[in-house]
Amino acid sequence: MIGLPANTRVWLAAGHTDMRKGFDGLAAQVQGTLAANPFGGHVFVFRGRRGDIVKLLWFDGQGLLLLAKRLERGRFVWPSATHGRVVLTAAQLSMLLEGIDWRMPARTHTPSLAA
């Protein structure tokens, strides 16, 4: 994954998106459906109906980037809401792109509190 600037917000578009859309179609969806500025430097993530493809739209200051990932097996974990947007951290985005359930990650080790 490309390193994002520290102040970049990641927005998930709830529901499913037509994965035939490119730069212009997804930017229009960001403006219309999500009521956000696609050129504001934030990352917008969209998932197809089958759940095996996601597309990310990001303006890096010079132009729009459109990134796509398709899982060979499994589905991307997505919120159950059918409209609106959900905010993610960069760590949650990394988990999402790896096919990990980003909603409730569990620690493998609980640190002890030393007094």
Jmol script that loads the backbone (N, CA, C; Angstrom):
load data "model"
ATOM      1  N   MET A   1       0.851  -1.191   0.000  1.00  0.00           N
ATOM      2  CA  MET A   1       0.000   0.000   0.000  1.00  0.00           C
ATOM      3  C   MET A   1       0.881   1.235   0.000  1.00  0.00           C
ATOM      4  N   ILE A   2       0.444   2.234  -0.696  1.00  0.00           N
ATOM      5  CA  ILE A   2       1.148   3.503  -0.742  1.00  0.00           C
ATOM      6  C   ILE A   2       0.991   4.197   0.599  1.00  0.00           C
ATOM      7  N   GLY A   3       2.086   4.756   1.122  1.00  0.00           N
ATOM      8  CA  GLY A   3       2.018   5.460   2.398  1.00  0.00           C
ATOM      9  C   GLY A   3       1.186   6.728   2.274  1.00  0.00           C
ATOM     10  N   LEU A   4       0.216   6.882   3.160  1.00  0.00           N
ATOM     11  CA  LEU A   4      -0.667   8.036   3.141  1.00  0.00           C
ATOM     12  C   LEU A   4      -0.155   9.099   4.108  1.00  0.00           C
ATOM     13  N   PRO A   5      -0.331  10.375   3.794  1.00  0.00           N
ATOM     14  CA  PRO A   5       0.025  11.428   4.748  1.00  0.00           C
ATOM     15  C   PRO A   5      -0.755  11.252   6.047  1.00  0.00           C
ATOM     16  N   ALA A   6      -0.201  11.747   7.139  1.00  0.00           N
ATOM     17  CA  ALA A   6      -0.774  11.535   8.468  1.00  0.00           C
ATOM     18  C   ALA A   6      -2.198  12.064   8.603  1.00  0.00           C
ATOM     19  N   ASN A   7      -2.537  13.138   7.952  1.00  0.00           N
ATOM     20  CA  ASN A   7      -3.866  13.734   8.129  1.00  0.00           C
ATOM     21  C   ASN A   7      -4.904  13.219   7.137  1.00  0.00           C
ATOM     22  N   THR A   8      -4.592  12.185   6.383  1.00  0.00           N
ATOM     23  CA  THR A   8      -5.515  11.635   5.389  1.00  0.00           C
ATOM     24  C   THR A   8      -6.593  10.820   6.081  1.00  0.00           C
ATOM     25  N   ARG A   9      -7.842  11.085   5.730  1.00  0.00           N
ATOM     26  CA  ARG A   9      -8.959  10.293   6.249  1.00  0.00           C
ATOM     27  C   ARG A   9      -9.351   9.267   5.204  1.00  0.00           C
ATOM     28  N   VAL A  10      -9.824   8.137   5.673  1.00  0.00           N
ATOM     29  CA  VAL A  10     -10.244   7.049   4.796  1.00  0.00           C
ATOM     30  C   VAL A  10     -11.752   6.867   4.974  1.00  0.00           C
ATOM     31  N   TRP A  11     -12.495   6.966   3.882  1.00  0.00           N
ATOM     32  CA  TRP A  11     -13.944   6.843   3.907  1.00  0.00           C
ATOM     33  C   TRP A  11     -14.369   5.614   3.112  1.00  0.00           C
ATOM     34  N   LEU A  12     -15.192   4.774   3.718  1.00  0.00           N
ATOM     35  CA  LEU A  12     -15.791   3.625   3.049  1.00  0.00           C
ATOM     36  C   LEU A  12     -17.172   4.039   2.563  1.00  0.00           C
ATOM     37  N   ALA A  13     -17.483   3.805   1.318  1.00  0.00           N
ATOM     38  CA  ALA A  13     -18.829   4.050   0.794  1.00  0.00           C
ATOM     39  C   ALA A  13     -19.670   2.821   1.114  1.00  0.00           C
ATOM     40  N   ALA A  14     -20.627   2.972   2.026  1.00  0.00           N
ATOM     41  CA  ALA A  14     -21.457   1.845   2.442  1.00  0.00           C
ATOM     42  C   ALA A  14     -22.285   1.348   1.256  1.00  0.00           C
ATOM     43  N   GLY A  15     -22.695   0.099   1.314  1.00  0.00           N
ATOM     44  CA  GLY A  15     -23.436  -0.494   0.214  1.00  0.00           C
ATOM     45  C   GLY A  15     -22.489  -0.997  -0.858  1.00  0.00           C
ATOM     46  N   HIS A  16     -23.014  -1.210  -2.040  1.00  0.00           N
ATOM     47  CA  HIS A  16     -22.165  -1.691  -3.134  1.00  0.00           C
ATOM     48  C   HIS A  16     -22.161  -0.666  -4.267  1.00  0.00           C
ATOM     49  N   THR A  17     -21.094  -0.713  -5.042  1.00  0.00           N
ATOM     50  CA  THR A  17     -20.863   0.233  -6.132  1.00  0.00           C
ATOM     51  C   THR A  17     -20.665  -0.540  -7.433  1.00  0.00           C
ATOM     52  N   ASP A  18     -21.089   0.042  -8.517  1.00  0.00           N
ATOM     53  CA  ASP A  18     -20.870  -0.534  -9.837  1.00  0.00           C
ATOM     54  C   ASP A  18     -19.373  -0.463 -10.133  1.00  0.00           C
ATOM     55  N   MET A  19     -18.713  -1.596 -10.204  1.00  0.00           N
ATOM     56  CA  MET A  19     -17.266  -1.627 -10.383  1.00  0.00           C
ATOM     57  C   MET A  19     -16.830  -1.306 -11.805  1.00  0.00           C
ATOM     58  N   ARG A  20     -17.770  -1.041 -12.697  1.00  0.00           N
ATOM     59  CA  ARG A  20     -17.407  -0.580 -14.035  1.00  0.00           C
ATOM     60  C   ARG A  20     -17.040   0.895 -14.022  1.00  0.00           C
ATOM     61  N   LYS A  21     -17.365   1.595 -12.939  1.00  0.00           N
ATOM     62  CA  LYS A  21     -17.068   3.027 -12.846  1.00  0.00           C
ATOM     63  C   LYS A  21     -15.569   3.264 -12.757  1.00  0.00           C
ATOM     64  N   GLY A  22     -15.143   4.343 -13.387  1.00  0.00           N
ATOM     65  CA  GLY A  22     -13.746   4.746 -13.355  1.00  0.00           C
ATOM     66  C   GLY A  22     -13.591   6.033 -12.555  1.00  0.00           C
ATOM     67  N   PHE A  23     -12.578   6.803 -12.910  1.00  0.00           N
ATOM     68  CA  PHE A  23     -12.268   8.049 -12.210  1.00  0.00           C
ATOM     69  C   PHE A  23     -13.488   8.965 -12.085  1.00  0.00           C
ATOM     70  N   ASP A  24     -14.090   9.293 -13.228  1.00  0.00           N
ATOM     71  CA  ASP A  24     -15.176  10.268 -13.238  1.00  0.00           C
ATOM     72  C   ASP A  24     -16.420   9.767 -12.515  1.00  0.00           C
ATOM     73  N   GLY A  25     -16.788   8.519 -12.744  1.00  0.00           N
ATOM     74  CA  GLY A  25     -17.976   7.960 -12.102  1.00  0.00           C
ATOM     75  C   GLY A  25     -17.835   7.875 -10.596  1.00  0.00           C
ATOM     76  N   LEU A  26     -16.666   7.453 -10.114  1.00  0.00           N
ATOM     77  CA  LEU A  26     -16.460   7.365  -8.669  1.00  0.00           C
ATOM     78  C   LEU A  26     -16.351   8.751  -8.036  1.00  0.00           C
ATOM     79  N   ALA A  27     -15.711   9.704  -8.732  1.00  0.00           N
ATOM     80  CA  ALA A  27     -15.633  11.071  -8.220  1.00  0.00           C
ATOM     81  C   ALA A  27     -17.028  11.675  -8.118  1.00  0.00           C
ATOM     82  N   ALA A  28     -17.887  11.393  -9.091  1.00  0.00           N
ATOM     83  CA  ALA A  28     -19.267  11.878  -9.047  1.00  0.00           C
ATOM     84  C   ALA A  28     -20.018  11.248  -7.880  1.00  0.00           C
ATOM     85  N   GLN A  29     -19.757   9.974  -7.598  1.00  0.00           N
ATOM     86  CA  GLN A  29     -20.404   9.310  -6.465  1.00  0.00           C
ATOM     87  C   GLN A  29     -19.939   9.915  -5.145  1.00  0.00           C
ATOM     88  N   VAL A  30     -18.657  10.251  -5.051  1.00  0.00           N
ATOM     89  CA  VAL A  30     -18.138  10.905  -3.841  1.00  0.00           C
ATOM     90  C   VAL A  30     -18.866  12.230  -3.618  1.00  0.00           C
ATOM     91  N   GLN A  31     -19.032  13.013  -4.682  1.00  0.00           N
ATOM     92  CA  GLN A  31     -19.695  14.311  -4.564  1.00  0.00           C
ATOM     93  C   GLN A  31     -21.184  14.167  -4.276  1.00  0.00           C
ATOM     94  N   GLY A  32     -21.862  13.307  -5.007  1.00  0.00           N
ATOM     95  CA  GLY A  32     -23.307  13.187  -4.882  1.00  0.00           C
ATOM     96  C   GLY A  32     -23.763  12.391  -3.678  1.00  0.00           C
ATOM     97  N   THR A  33     -23.355  11.146  -3.616  1.00  0.00           N
ATOM     98  CA  THR A  33     -23.831  10.242  -2.578  1.00  0.00           C
ATOM     99  C   THR A  33     -23.172  10.493  -1.230  1.00  0.00           C
ATOM    100  N   LEU A  34     -21.863  10.709  -1.223  1.00  0.00           N
ATOM    101  CA  LEU A  34     -21.139  10.869   0.043  1.00  0.00           C
ATOM    102  C   LEU A  34     -21.021  12.320   0.483  1.00  0.00           C
ATOM    103  N   ALA A  35     -21.426  13.255  -0.368  1.00  0.00           N
ATOM    104  CA  ALA A  35     -21.366  14.697  -0.068  1.00  0.00           C
ATOM    105  C   ALA A  35     -19.974  15.111   0.403  1.00  0.00           C
ATOM    106  N   ALA A  36     -18.973  14.699  -0.348  1.00  0.00           N
ATOM    107  CA  ALA A  36     -17.579  15.022  -0.018  1.00  0.00           C
ATOM    108  C   ALA A  36     -16.869  15.500  -1.279  1.00  0.00           C
ATOM    109  N   ASN A  37     -15.690  16.077  -1.086  1.00  0.00           N
ATOM    110  CA  ASN A  37     -14.884  16.586  -2.186  1.00  0.00           C
ATOM    111  C   ASN A  37     -13.860  15.520  -2.583  1.00  0.00           C
ATOM    112  N   PRO A  38     -13.951  14.954  -3.784  1.00  0.00           N
ATOM    113  CA  PRO A  38     -12.997  13.917  -4.182  1.00  0.00           C
ATOM    114  C   PRO A  38     -11.570  14.448  -4.353  1.00  0.00           C
ATOM    115  N   PHE A  39     -11.408  15.769  -4.392  1.00  0.00           N
ATOM    116  CA  PHE A  39     -10.089  16.378  -4.577  1.00  0.00           C
ATOM    117  C   PHE A  39      -9.548  16.947  -3.269  1.00  0.00           C
ATOM    118  N   GLY A  40     -10.087  16.497  -2.142  1.00  0.00           N
ATOM    119  CA  GLY A  40      -9.681  17.001  -0.828  1.00  0.00           C
ATOM    120  C   GLY A  40      -8.516  16.260  -0.209  1.00  0.00           C
ATOM    121  N   GLY A  41      -8.004  15.226  -0.859  1.00  0.00           N
ATOM    122  CA  GLY A  41      -6.860  14.492  -0.330  1.00  0.00           C
ATOM    123  C   GLY A  41      -7.219  13.286   0.509  1.00  0.00           C
ATOM    124  N   HIS A  42      -8.497  12.985   0.646  1.00  0.00           N
ATOM    125  CA  HIS A  42      -8.916  11.814   1.407  1.00  0.00           C
ATOM    126  C   HIS A  42      -9.051  10.602   0.490  1.00  0.00           C
ATOM    127  N   VAL A  43      -9.064   9.423   1.076  1.00  0.00           N
ATOM    128  CA  VAL A  43      -9.197   8.169   0.331  1.00  0.00           C
ATOM    129  C   VAL A  43     -10.642   7.703   0.441  1.00  0.00           C
ATOM    130  N   PHE A  44     -11.221   7.329  -0.689  1.00  0.00           N
ATOM    131  CA  PHE A  44     -12.588   6.817  -0.728  1.00  0.00           C
ATOM    132  C   PHE A  44     -12.530   5.387  -1.243  1.00  0.00           C
ATOM    133  N   VAL A  45     -13.168   4.474  -0.505  1.00  0.00           N
ATOM    134  CA  VAL A  45     -13.096   3.044  -0.808  1.00  0.00           C
ATOM    135  C   VAL A  45     -14.487   2.550  -1.203  1.00  0.00           C
ATOM    136  N   PHE A  46     -14.557   1.797  -2.291  1.00  0.00           N
ATOM    137  CA  PHE A  46     -15.809   1.278  -2.826  1.00  0.00           C
ATOM    138  C   PHE A  46     -15.690  -0.227  -3.009  1.00  0.00           C
ATOM    139  N   ARG A  47     -16.806  -0.940  -2.785  1.00  0.00           N
ATOM    140  CA  ARG A  47     -16.825  -2.396  -2.953  1.00  0.00           C
ATOM    141  C   ARG A  47     -17.918  -2.785  -3.929  1.00  0.00           C
ATOM    142  N   GLY A  48     -17.634  -3.781  -4.738  1.00  0.00           N
ATOM    143  CA  GLY A  48     -18.611  -4.289  -5.697  1.00  0.00           C
ATOM    144  C   GLY A  48     -19.664  -5.164  -5.033  1.00  0.00           C
ATOM    145  N   ARG A  49     -20.665  -5.536  -5.811  1.00  0.00           N
ATOM    146  CA  ARG A  49     -21.790  -6.326  -5.297  1.00  0.00           C
ATOM    147  C   ARG A  49     -21.347  -7.699  -4.782  1.00  0.00           C
ATOM    148  N   ARG A  50     -20.440  -8.361  -5.506  1.00  0.00           N
ATOM    149  CA  ARG A  50     -19.980  -9.695  -5.082  1.00  0.00           C
ATOM    150  C   ARG A  50     -19.070  -9.633  -3.868  1.00  0.00           C
ATOM    151  N   GLY A  51     -18.431  -8.492  -3.637  1.00  0.00           N
ATOM    152  CA  GLY A  51     -17.580  -8.340  -2.463  1.00  0.00           C
ATOM    153  C   GLY A  51     -16.148  -8.758  -2.640  1.00  0.00           C
ATOM    154  N   ASP A  52     -15.755  -9.166  -3.840  1.00  0.00           N
ATOM    155  CA  ASP A  52     -14.382  -9.611  -4.033  1.00  0.00           C
ATOM    156  C   ASP A  52     -13.487  -8.535  -4.647  1.00  0.00           C
ATOM    157  N   ILE A  53     -14.067  -7.374  -4.991  1.00  0.00           N
ATOM    158  CA  ILE A  53     -13.300  -6.273  -5.580  1.00  0.00           C
ATOM    159  C   ILE A  53     -13.537  -4.999  -4.791  1.00  0.00           C
ATOM    160  N   VAL A  54     -12.451  -4.259  -4.528  1.00  0.00           N
ATOM    161  CA  VAL A  54     -12.562  -2.908  -3.977  1.00  0.00           C
ATOM    162  C   VAL A  54     -11.785  -1.962  -4.887  1.00  0.00           C
ATOM    163  N   LYS A  55     -12.244  -0.720  -4.923  1.00  0.00           N
ATOM    164  CA  LYS A  55     -11.538   0.342  -5.626  1.00  0.00           C
ATOM    165  C   LYS A  55     -11.332   1.486  -4.646  1.00  0.00           C
ATOM    166  N   LEU A  56     -10.151   2.096  -4.718  1.00  0.00           N
ATOM    167  CA  LEU A  56      -9.814   3.245  -3.887  1.00  0.00           C
ATOM    168  C   LEU A  56      -9.578   4.437  -4.793  1.00  0.00           C
ATOM    169  N   LEU A  57     -10.168   5.562  -4.437  1.00  0.00           N
ATOM    170  CA  LEU A  57      -9.981   6.807  -5.171  1.00  0.00           C
ATOM    171  C   LEU A  57      -9.303   7.789  -4.236  1.00  0.00           C
ATOM    172  N   TRP A  58      -8.181   8.369  -4.695  1.00  0.00           N
ATOM    173  CA  TRP A  58      -7.393   9.267  -3.838  1.00  0.00           C
ATOM    174  C   TRP A  58      -6.769  10.367  -4.680  1.00  0.00           C
ATOM    175  N   PHE A  59      -6.922  11.599  -4.234  1.00  0.00           N
ATOM    176  CA  PHE A  59      -6.263  12.734  -4.872  1.00  0.00           C
ATOM    177  C   PHE A  59      -5.001  13.026  -4.081  1.00  0.00           C
ATOM    178  N   ASP A  60      -3.830  12.889  -4.717  1.00  0.00           N
ATOM    179  CA  ASP A  60      -2.552  13.035  -4.016  1.00  0.00           C
ATOM    180  C   ASP A  60      -1.961  14.434  -4.121  1.00  0.00           C
ATOM    181  N   GLY A  61      -2.723  15.385  -4.649  1.00  0.00           N
ATOM    182  CA  GLY A  61      -2.227  16.741  -4.812  1.00  0.00           C
ATOM    183  C   GLY A  61      -1.850  17.060  -6.242  1.00  0.00           C
ATOM    184  N   GLN A  62      -1.590  16.032  -7.035  1.00  0.00           N
ATOM    185  CA  GLN A  62      -1.248  16.215  -8.438  1.00  0.00           C
ATOM    186  C   GLN A  62      -2.312  15.662  -9.372  1.00  0.00           C
ATOM    187  N   GLY A  63      -2.995  14.647  -8.912  1.00  0.00           N
ATOM    188  CA  GLY A  63      -4.016  14.010  -9.736  1.00  0.00           C
ATOM    189  C   GLY A  63      -4.700  12.904  -8.968  1.00  0.00           C
ATOM    190  N   LEU A  64      -5.751  12.363  -9.564  1.00  0.00           N
ATOM    191  CA  LEU A  64      -6.487  11.265  -8.938  1.00  0.00           C
ATOM    192  C   LEU A  64      -5.794   9.939  -9.195  1.00  0.00           C
ATOM    193  N   LEU A  65      -5.746   9.121  -8.171  1.00  0.00           N
ATOM    194  CA  LEU A  65      -5.264   7.747  -8.306  1.00  0.00           C
ATOM    195  C   LEU A  65      -6.461   6.829  -8.136  1.00  0.00           C
ATOM    196  N   LEU A  66      -6.525   5.805  -8.951  1.00  0.00           N
ATOM    197  CA  LEU A  66      -7.563   4.798  -8.848  1.00  0.00           C
ATOM    198  C   LEU A  66      -6.872   3.459  -8.677  1.00  0.00           C
ATOM    199  N   LEU A  67      -7.033   2.881  -7.501  1.00  0.00           N
ATOM    200  CA  LEU A  67      -6.411   1.593  -7.193  1.00  0.00           C
ATOM    201  C   LEU A  67      -7.508   0.550  -7.074  1.00  0.00           C
ATOM    202  N   ALA A  68      -7.246  -0.648  -7.560  1.00  0.00           N
ATOM    203  CA  ALA A  68      -8.220  -1.733  -7.477  1.00  0.00           C
ATOM    204  C   ALA A  68      -7.537  -2.984  -6.950  1.00  0.00           C
ATOM    205  N   LYS A  69      -8.301  -3.764  -6.173  1.00  0.00           N
ATOM    206  CA  LYS A  69      -7.793  -5.049  -5.704  1.00  0.00           C
ATOM    207  C   LYS A  69      -8.918  -6.067  -5.780  1.00  0.00           C
ATOM    208  N   ARG A  70      -8.586  -7.248  -6.298  1.00  0.00           N
ATOM    209  CA  ARG A  70      -9.530  -8.351  -6.365  1.00  0.00           C
ATOM    210  C   ARG A  70      -8.964  -9.513  -5.580  1.00  0.00           C
ATOM    211  N   LEU A  71      -9.762 -10.061  -4.675  1.00  0.00           N
ATOM    212  CA  LEU A  71      -9.347 -11.238  -3.918  1.00  0.00           C
ATOM    213  C   LEU A  71      -9.616 -12.485  -4.752  1.00  0.00           C
ATOM    214  N   GLU A  72      -8.671 -13.395  -4.773  1.00  0.00           N
ATOM    215  CA  GLU A  72      -8.863 -14.652  -5.488  1.00  0.00           C
ATOM    216  C   GLU A  72      -9.819 -15.572  -4.736  1.00  0.00           C
ATOM    217  N   ARG A  73      -9.790 -15.482  -3.392  1.00  0.00           N
ATOM    218  CA  ARG A  73     -10.709 -16.263  -2.554  1.00  0.00           C
ATOM    219  C   ARG A  73     -11.205 -15.363  -1.445  1.00  0.00           C
ATOM    220  N   GLY A  74     -12.455 -15.539  -1.070  1.00  0.00           N
ATOM    221  CA  GLY A  74     -13.015 -14.779   0.036  1.00  0.00           C
ATOM    222  C   GLY A  74     -13.620 -13.459  -0.416  1.00  0.00           C
ATOM    223  N   ARG A  75     -14.053 -12.679   0.570  1.00  0.00           N
ATOM    224  CA  ARG A  75     -14.721 -11.403   0.345  1.00  0.00           C
ATOM    225  C   ARG A  75     -14.136 -10.351   1.266  1.00  0.00           C
ATOM    226  N   PHE A  76     -14.203  -9.106   0.828  1.00  0.00           N
ATOM    227  CA  PHE A  76     -13.799  -7.993   1.682  1.00  0.00           C
ATOM    228  C   PHE A  76     -14.882  -7.760   2.732  1.00  0.00           C
ATOM    229  N   VAL A  77     -14.468  -7.535   3.976  1.00  0.00           N
ATOM    230  CA  VAL A  77     -15.407  -7.285   5.067  1.00  0.00           C
ATOM    231  C   VAL A  77     -15.943  -5.867   4.899  1.00  0.00           C
ATOM    232  N   TRP A  78     -17.267  -5.731   4.945  1.00  0.00           N
ATOM    233  CA  TRP A  78     -17.916  -4.448   4.681  1.00  0.00           C
ATOM    234  C   TRP A  78     -18.996  -4.194   5.715  1.00  0.00           C
ATOM    235  N   PRO A  79     -19.256  -2.939   6.060  1.00  0.00           N
ATOM    236  CA  PRO A  79     -20.336  -2.666   7.018  1.00  0.00           C
ATOM    237  C   PRO A  79     -21.695  -3.056   6.437  1.00  0.00           C
ATOM    238  N   SER A  80     -22.652  -3.340   7.301  1.00  0.00           N
ATOM    239  CA  SER A  80     -23.962  -3.786   6.831  1.00  0.00           C
ATOM    240  C   SER A  80     -24.849  -2.633   6.364  1.00  0.00           C
ATOM    241  N   ALA A  81     -24.477  -1.393   6.637  1.00  0.00           N
ATOM    242  CA  ALA A  81     -25.264  -0.241   6.180  1.00  0.00           C
ATOM    243  C   ALA A  81     -25.340  -0.241   4.659  1.00  0.00           C
ATOM    244  N   THR A  82     -26.452   0.240   4.123  1.00  0.00           N
ATOM    245  CA  THR A  82     -26.639   0.245   2.675  1.00  0.00           C
ATOM    246  C   THR A  82     -26.373   1.604   2.040  1.00  0.00           C
ATOM    247  N   HIS A  83     -26.230   2.647   2.846  1.00  0.00           N
ATOM    248  CA  HIS A  83     -25.910   3.965   2.305  1.00  0.00           C
ATOM    249  C   HIS A  83     -25.127   4.766   3.339  1.00  0.00           C
ATOM    250  N   GLY A  84     -24.502   5.838   2.895  1.00  0.00           N
ATOM    251  CA  GLY A  84     -23.688   6.658   3.780  1.00  0.00           C
ATOM    252  C   GLY A  84     -22.224   6.276   3.683  1.00  0.00           C
ATOM    253  N   ARG A  85     -21.481   6.683   4.707  1.00  0.00           N
ATOM    254  CA  ARG A  85     -20.045   6.421   4.702  1.00  0.00           C
ATOM    255  C   ARG A  85     -19.575   6.071   6.104  1.00  0.00           C
ATOM    256  N   VAL A  86     -18.464   5.374   6.143  1.00  0.00           N
ATOM    257  CA  VAL A  86     -17.857   4.935   7.400  1.00  0.00           C
ATOM    258  C   VAL A  86     -16.411   5.381   7.374  1.00  0.00           C
ATOM    259  N   VAL A  87     -15.917   5.909   8.475  1.00  0.00           N
ATOM    260  CA  VAL A  87     -14.522   6.367   8.552  1.00  0.00           C
ATOM    261  C   VAL A  87     -13.650   5.217   9.049  1.00  0.00           C
ATOM    262  N   LEU A  88     -12.471   5.062   8.438  1.00  0.00           N
ATOM    263  CA  LEU A  88     -11.500   4.045   8.843  1.00  0.00           C
ATOM    264  C   LEU A  88     -10.172   4.705   9.162  1.00  0.00           C
ATOM    265  N   THR A  89      -9.389   4.040   9.980  1.00  0.00           N
ATOM    266  CA  THR A  89      -8.007   4.466  10.193  1.00  0.00           C
ATOM    267  C   THR A  89      -7.144   3.836   9.098  1.00  0.00           C
ATOM    268  N   ALA A  90      -5.929   4.313   8.977  1.00  0.00           N
ATOM    269  CA  ALA A  90      -5.005   3.727   7.992  1.00  0.00           C
ATOM    270  C   ALA A  90      -4.751   2.258   8.322  1.00  0.00           C
ATOM    271  N   ALA A  91      -4.681   1.913   9.617  1.00  0.00           N
ATOM    272  CA  ALA A  91      -4.466   0.520  10.023  1.00  0.00           C
ATOM    273  C   ALA A  91      -5.657  -0.346   9.616  1.00  0.00           C
ATOM    274  N   GLN A  92      -6.883   0.161   9.803  1.00  0.00           N
ATOM    275  CA  GLN A  92      -8.067  -0.596   9.396  1.00  0.00           C
ATOM    276  C   GLN A  92      -8.104  -0.781   7.881  1.00  0.00           C
ATOM    277  N   LEU A  93      -7.680   0.242   7.131  1.00  0.00           N
ATOM    278  CA  LEU A  93      -7.614   0.116   5.675  1.00  0.00           C
ATOM    279  C   LEU A  93      -6.629  -0.981   5.289  1.00  0.00           C
ATOM    280  N   SER A  94      -5.483  -1.030   5.939  1.00  0.00           N
ATOM    281  CA  SER A  94      -4.502  -2.079   5.648  1.00  0.00           C
ATOM    282  C   SER A  94      -5.081  -3.461   5.906  1.00  0.00           C
ATOM    283  N   MET A  95      -5.811  -3.609   7.022  1.00  0.00           N
ATOM    284  CA  MET A  95      -6.440  -4.898   7.326  1.00  0.00           C
ATOM    285  C   MET A  95      -7.493  -5.240   6.282  1.00  0.00           C
ATOM    286  N   LEU A  96      -8.305  -4.269   5.910  1.00  0.00           N
ATOM    287  CA  LEU A  96      -9.329  -4.485   4.896  1.00  0.00           C
ATOM    288  C   LEU A  96      -8.703  -4.999   3.610  1.00  0.00           C
ATOM    289  N   LEU A  97      -7.642  -4.358   3.162  1.00  0.00           N
ATOM    290  CA  LEU A  97      -7.003  -4.745   1.903  1.00  0.00           C
ATOM    291  C   LEU A  97      -6.330  -6.109   1.980  1.00  0.00           C
ATOM    292  N   GLU A  98      -6.024  -6.564   3.188  1.00  0.00           N
ATOM    293  CA  GLU A  98      -5.451  -7.904   3.367  1.00  0.00           C
ATOM    294  C   GLU A  98      -6.521  -8.976   3.545  1.00  0.00           C
ATOM    295  N   GLY A  99      -7.797  -8.564   3.542  1.00  0.00           N
ATOM    296  CA  GLY A  99      -8.881  -9.517   3.717  1.00  0.00           C
ATOM    297  C   GLY A  99      -9.155  -9.868   5.166  1.00  0.00           C
ATOM    298  N   ILE A 100      -8.663  -9.057   6.091  1.00  0.00           N
ATOM    299  CA  ILE A 100      -8.844  -9.276   7.530  1.00  0.00           C
ATOM    300  C   ILE A 100     -10.077  -8.505   7.991  1.00  0.00           C
ATOM    301  N   ASP A 101     -10.808  -9.071   8.967  1.00  0.00           N
ATOM    302  CA  ASP A 101     -11.963  -8.380   9.527  1.00  0.00           C
ATOM    303  C   ASP A 101     -11.478  -7.199  10.355  1.00  0.00           C
ATOM    304  N   TRP A 102     -11.572  -6.001   9.806  1.00  0.00           N
ATOM    305  CA  TRP A 102     -11.057  -4.778  10.422  1.00  0.00           C
ATOM    306  C   TRP A 102     -11.975  -4.251  11.511  1.00  0.00           C
ATOM    307  N   ARG A 103     -13.208  -4.768  11.623  1.00  0.00           N
ATOM    308  CA  ARG A 103     -14.184  -4.215  12.565  1.00  0.00           C
ATOM    309  C   ARG A 103     -13.867  -4.551  14.009  1.00  0.00           C
ATOM    310  N   MET A 104     -13.413  -5.751  14.274  1.00  0.00           N
ATOM    311  CA  MET A 104     -13.138  -6.188  15.642  1.00  0.00           C
ATOM    312  C   MET A 104     -11.839  -6.987  15.703  1.00  0.00           C
ATOM    313  N   PRO A 105     -10.717  -6.361  15.380  1.00  0.00           N
ATOM    314  CA  PRO A 105      -9.463  -7.130  15.441  1.00  0.00           C
ATOM    315  C   PRO A 105      -9.149  -7.504  16.890  1.00  0.00           C
ATOM    316  N   ALA A 106      -8.603  -8.671  17.064  1.00  0.00           N
ATOM    317  CA  ALA A 106      -8.276  -9.156  18.404  1.00  0.00           C
ATOM    318  C   ALA A 106      -6.772  -9.185  18.586  1.00  0.00           C
ATOM    319  N   ARG A 107      -6.337  -8.752  19.745  1.00  0.00           N
ATOM    320  CA  ARG A 107      -4.911  -8.825  20.077  1.00  0.00           C
ATOM    321  C   ARG A 107      -4.539 -10.268  20.382  1.00  0.00           C
ATOM    322  N   THR A 108      -3.355 -10.647  19.984  1.00  0.00           N
ATOM    323  CA  THR A 108      -2.888 -11.996  20.309  1.00  0.00           C
ATOM    324  C   THR A 108      -2.191 -12.023  21.653  1.00  0.00           C
ATOM    325  N   HIS A 109      -1.854 -10.857  22.174  1.00  0.00           N
ATOM    326  CA  HIS A 109      -1.181 -10.756  23.455  1.00  0.00           C
ATOM    327  C   HIS A 109      -1.711  -9.520  24.186  1.00  0.00           C
ATOM    328  N   THR A 110      -2.107  -9.717  25.421  1.00  0.00           N
ATOM    329  CA  THR A 110      -2.566  -8.588  26.225  1.00  0.00           C
ATOM    330  C   THR A 110      -1.413  -8.133  27.106  1.00  0.00           C
ATOM    331  N   PRO A 111      -0.942  -6.905  26.926  1.00  0.00           N
ATOM    332  CA  PRO A 111       0.178  -6.436  27.748  1.00  0.00           C
ATOM    333  C   PRO A 111      -0.240  -6.332  29.219  1.00  0.00           C
ATOM    334  N   SER A 112       0.673  -6.715  30.087  1.00  0.00           N
ATOM    335  CA  SER A 112       0.383  -6.620  31.528  1.00  0.00           C
ATOM    336  C   SER A 112       0.724  -5.217  31.990  1.00  0.00           C
ATOM    337  N   LEU A 113       0.001  -4.768  32.981  1.00  0.00           N
ATOM    338  CA  LEU A 113       0.246  -3.442  33.557  1.00  0.00           C
ATOM    339  C   LEU A 113       1.250  -3.570  34.689  1.00  0.00           C
ATOM    340  N   ALA A 114       2.417  -3.002  34.514  1.00  0.00           N
ATOM    341  CA  ALA A 114       3.439  -3.044  35.561  1.00  0.00           C
ATOM    342  C   ALA A 114       3.362  -1.740  36.351  1.00  0.00           C
ATOM    343  N   ALA A 115       3.268  -1.867  37.645  1.00  0.00           N
ATOM    344  CA  ALA A 115       3.143  -0.668  38.481  1.00  0.00           C
ATOM    345  C   ALA A 115       4.451  -0.316  39.116  1.00  0.00           C
TER     346      ALA A 115
END
end "model"
wireframe off; spacefill off
backbone 0.3
color backbone group
